[in-house]
């Protein structure tokens, strides 16, 4: 089977490719990476501040402050999505706003907002985890596999 790259192109195809390259907009990759890095870092810094808040005011330990911190960041990202602020942040930062746990909250509430006109049960309830469902599924499965491997290693006397 012949590879497409090895296939000879017609003069029209070559001319079209040259024209396409001439009008193609150059993407500012380095600038986009910097924006994603700094916005993602800012979101994580805010999460760290929230974690210290739980430790200082509610006497959590570093180990126990993680769950309420994640829930708080998810809540605030959902709130900001509802007000339309997080979408603008996502347009600016790209993956920088999607990678932290705040992107999870954004994906859940965005699906709910999109399908609210179809009703609460079939619209919101049926579609709320459309984007986040795969994240939850593979997260739970991965945690199970890691726990299984750890249990086997402990039972064999490895740890």
Number of C-alpha atoms within 10 A of each C-alpha: 3 6 6 8 7 7 8 9 11 9 9 9 11 12 11 12 11 12 11 11 10 9 8 9 8 7 8 8 9 9 10 15 14 13 18 21 16 14 19 21 15 14 19 17 12 14 21 16 13 19 23 18 15 19 17 11 8 10 12 16 13 11 8 13 19 18 10 14 20 18 14 16 23 22 16 15 25 23 16 18 23 16 10 12 13 20 18 12 16 18 11 15 20 19 18 24 29 18 13 18 17 24 21 21 23 27 20 21 23 21 20 21 15 13 17 16 11 13 11 14 10 13 17 20 16 15 22 22 18 15 16 18 14 11 13 13 10 11 11 11 12 12 11 12 11 11 12 12 12 14 14 13 12 11 10 9 8 9 9
